[in-house]
Amino acid sequence: MEPTYKILIADDHPLFREAISSVISTGFDGSKIIETADLDSALDITRENDDLDLILLDLNMPGMHGLNGLITLRNEAPTIPVVIVSAEEDKQVVLQAITYGACGFITKSSPRDQMTDAIQQILNGNVYLPSDIIRTGKESTHRRSRHEDNPISPELLNSLTRRQLLVLERMSKGESNKQIAYNLNIAETTVKAHVSAILRKLGVHNRVQAILSASDVDFSQYLKR
């Protein structure tokens, strides 16, 4: 029997709430869905339902003030996974959302089966990033003109093994550990070990910092050796 979930959809667009409810009802049969249209009521619902399995949160609904609403919700309910569902397609916003505690980011333009897969990955305990945005690096002109705050030095990149470079390259494209394991034909546990080694060598604390640091790296240059 498939597991059932209790999921909160917090979005001020009734048509989108209806669409995402349909995705959940079809992909996760028997799950309980709660809907709300602003941050204050979402906070009330999380206080009354500490058994929520997932919160799907719109970035632009009333009370959110962008990522501030995410931070408020994470402080109120730190144990409930939150995924941002937004029309936003700026890579920097996507990565900031993960940095501020979201466990995933789903764009509203995603196909139905992609949304289902993303929600499943998150319910399985993984972080979901939209690989098309991470890979193509869609950023605002203002952000793109800025240099990265913490680029990786050539010395640090040269300290990585060839396999670690391949793993980091796929991380920077937004791939999950499972996807990396499949694409490199290695075990997922091996990928996890490589990721831990990469974070340690680069002196960063988490996967998102590594992705941010590696976003402008020309991996082909280092993989030639």
N, C-alpha and C positions, 0 to 999 in steps of 0.2 A: 504493500500500500504506500502511495506517495505521501510524503510529509505535508502537513498543512501549515500555513503561516498566518500570522496576524500582521497586517501591513497598513500603515498610515500613508495616505496620499494627501500632501499639502500643496495645493495649487489653486489659484483664483480663477482659472479658466474651466468652466463646467465641461466643455467639449473635450478638453485634454484629460480631465479627471475621468471622464467616461471612457476615453480611449485607453488610458493606462489601466483602468479597472478591468477592461475587456482583455487586455494582455495578461493580467494576473489571473483572472478567472479561467482563461483558456490554458495558460501554461502551468498554473499551480492550483489545480482543481481542489475545491473545498476550503480554500483560504478565506479568512475573514478580512474584509476591506473596510477601513474607516476613512472618511473624507473630510477635509476642512479647507478653508480658503484664505486663512491669514495666520501669521506667526503666533499671535496671542492664543488663539484657540488650539493651535498645534501644541503649544507648551502645556495648555490645560489637559489636552488628551494624553500627552506623555506622562503627566503626573498621575493620571487616573488609570493608565494602562502600562505598568512597568514590564509587562510580558510581550510588548511589541517586538516583532522579529526584524522589522525594517521600517524606516521612514523615507519616503520619496519626497524630496523637498524642492520646490520651485524657488529659484534665486530672486525673482522679481515680484513676488506677491506682497500684499500689504504687510508692513511691519518688518520686512526682511532687511532693508538697507544694505542690499548686496550680501557680502560674506559675513557681515556682522550678525545677521540672523542665524547663520550656521553656527557661529561661535556661541551665541546665546543658547541655542538648542543643545549643542554638545555639552555645555556646562551644566545644563538642567538635566540631561539624560545621557551621561557619558558611556553607558553600557549598551545603548541601542544604536545599531548601525544606521548611518544616514547616507543616502545617495542623492546628489544634486541632479535634478532633471531640469534642463534649461535649453533655451534656444541659443544661448551663448556659445560661440565657437572660437574664442580667443584662447590659445594654448596656455598663456600665463594665468588666466582665470581658472582654467581647469586644474592646473598644478597647484595654485594657491588654495583651491577648495580642498584638495587632498591634504595639503600642509596643515590646514585648519581643522582637520578631523573627519572630513567626508571619506567614506570608504569606496566611493565610486562617483562617476560623472557620466550621465547619459544625455545625449543631445536629443531634443524633441524631434529632430528630423530623422532619427534612426529608424530603420525598417523594423517592423514588428518582431521578426525572429531575432534580430540583434538585441532588441530591448529584453526579450525573454532570456536570452543567453547571458546578458549583462546582469540581470537580476539574479539568475541562478548562480553565477560566479560569486556575487556578493553574499548571497545566502550561504554559500559554501565556505565563506570566510576569506575570500580573495578580494583584492582591490581591483576595480575595473576602471580602465582609462580608455577613452575613445581613440583607438590607434590611428585612425585617419587624421585626426587633428594633431596628435603628438608627432606623427611621422612627417606631415607636411608643414608643421610649424606655423599655423595660421595665427598671426599676432597683429595687434594694432600697429599703425605706423609709428606711433610714439614709443611703444614698447620695443619694436624691432630696431629702432635707432639707438637704443640703449645697449651698452655692453653688459654681458652677464656679470653679476656681482662676484661669482665664485667660479670662474672658468678652471678647468683642470689643466695643470701644467704638463708640458711634454714629458717631464721627468716622471710624474706620477703615472701617466699613461704607459710609459715604457716599463714601469714596474709591474704592469699587469701581464699575465701570461696570454698567449694567443686565444685560448679558450675563454678566459675572463673578458678579453676584449670583445669576443663574439657575443657573449652573454650581455655585456654592457650595451653593445650596439642595439641588441633586440629590446633590452629594457627601455632604451631611449626612444624606441618606436611605440612604446606603450604596451608591449606584449606581457602577458602574465607568465608566471613560472611554468605553468602547464604548456602554454604555447611555445615558450622557449625550448622546453624539453623535447617537444614534438619536432620543432624545426631543426634542432641541432642533434636529434636522435640520441639523447642522453636521458638518464633518469631524472625525475623531478627533484629528488633528494640531492642529486649532484648539482642541479641548478641552484638550489637553496644554499648549498655550501659555497658555490662560486659567488653568489650575491653577497653573502656574509664577508667573504674575502675581499670583494670589490669595495664594499662600504668601508672596511677597515683600512685598506690601502689608500683610498681616496680621502680618508679622514672626515667622512660624512656620517650622519646619524640614521638616515633612513633612505629608502628607495627614491622618494621624490627629490631629495637633495641631489642624489646621484644623477637622476634624469635631467634636472635643471642644469647641473654642471656640464653634462655631456651633450647638451642640445646642439652645440655648434661644432662638435668634433668631427673631423673628416677621418672616419675609421679606416677607410681604404689605405690611407697613408701609413697607419700603424700596423695594419694587417699584412703589408708587403714583406715585412721582415722575416 
